[in-house]
Amino acid sequence: MFDFWRRSSGIVFLIFITFVLWAISDAVIALTFFSVSLLLMMTLYIHHLVALDRWLRSNDLTVSSIPDAAGAWGEVFAALARFVRQHSQSQKRLSLVLERMQRATSAMPDGVVMLDEDEHIEWCNSMAEKHLGISLELDTGRQITNLVRQMQFAEHLAAKDFSRPLILKHSRHHELVLSLQLVPYGFQQKLLISRDITRFEKVETMRRDFIANISHELRTPLTVIGGFLETLSEEEQTDTAMNKQALSLMSGQAKRMQRLVEDLLTLSRLENALNLMKEKKVDVGKMLHDLAHEAESLSAGHHQIKLDLATDVQLTGSEDELRSAFTNLVTNAIRYTPDGGEIILRWAVQNGQGLFSVQDSGIGIEPEHIPRLTERFYRVDSSRSRETGGTGLGLAIVKHVLNRHQARLEVISNVDKGSRFNVWFPAKRLLLQSSVVEQMM
Ligand code: ADP
């Protein structure tokens, strides 16, 4: 209220003088004085308004360029100066923080690229420039897929599954291996983080090569030893019963070592991320018929093997790898199910996902072991595993094959009641025929 009277003091004073003039002279002089004064005041107001408008439109919105005035307009301009000062201070503070952030991200050993919703480059640090061969100055606003041109990268972006990094060889410097991780943030924007894993990959390759080479080297001598041992144990003139027993034991162990070597070779092939899958259409129904026959001959009539094919949907994937994973699950079901038990192989589509499952009525698994089953050489009962010809690598192979197919393993088990190993395949791997689509609707 006080503010109102203070700001209106000029006009109040003018009215007062007008009344005094009216009183001491006449109305014409008083009203002329009032009109002239009012006109002068209006002119002054318009002058200040024009000055303010000119300042607002100018490019120099600094405190020093704010117009000068006395009275009420002076107060308005002073408040404006305060606001501009505060604004420029907070702007300075923000650009300092931004500069510090940019300096920190530039010092990072990883490359960082900020992408907008259409995968155009918004910003990148110097390490990303080095890793991906891009330039912040020249490539800002360009689509990342036009600059990182490997097919795998475009497919990875299109798949929109950023749970795992993509391992990529540099297009020009082939010795450089990168791990590219996409992290969604904000409004459909993404951070692309590149990491040089050349050294790690070298060590991994050495480890893989070592296992692959040693397994390969062991395979031939083992085959020869195994072959001779088998022949010798079948020989009629093998002297004593003890010799015969020793020979059969030796041949059993040689076979076990052969299986171990084969599994190690399979694992090292699957582990190699740069070893691309040979994908094709896989007729799961036909594969399960074959597996059921193989299971029957392995069980030798000791188990009841059932097949439940709820769909004829096909899968895209590597037939050899899938056969190897499914065989491991079926073999395990036979090995860990006592005679007289039942084993069911299923193939169905549930909630839009492909579901392959092997259910047995066997010994079951205690819950604490379930999370560790896919580790190499992890066994719940080592002696049973060995007695039944296990290598301890079967489920590790299954895990790798499923990872390569973006599939998921689920283990449901009850001790002494049985187990169910479910393999869930994502919808994008299913090849739906029109009749099946209608059934699912
Ligand atoms: P192994 O060659 O020892 O069977 P795997 O990797 O195939 O190796 O399996 C790991 C462990 O998981 C096995 O040792 C066994 O204890 C357990 N297992 C796997 N399948 C079954 C099953 N169907 N029923 C009970 N236990 C199982």
Residues whose N, C-alpha, C, O or C-beta is under 5 A from the ligand:
A	BS01	ADP	N332 A333 Y336 G362 G364 I365 L373 Y378 R379 V380 D381 S385 G390 T391 G392 L393 G394 L395 A396 S419
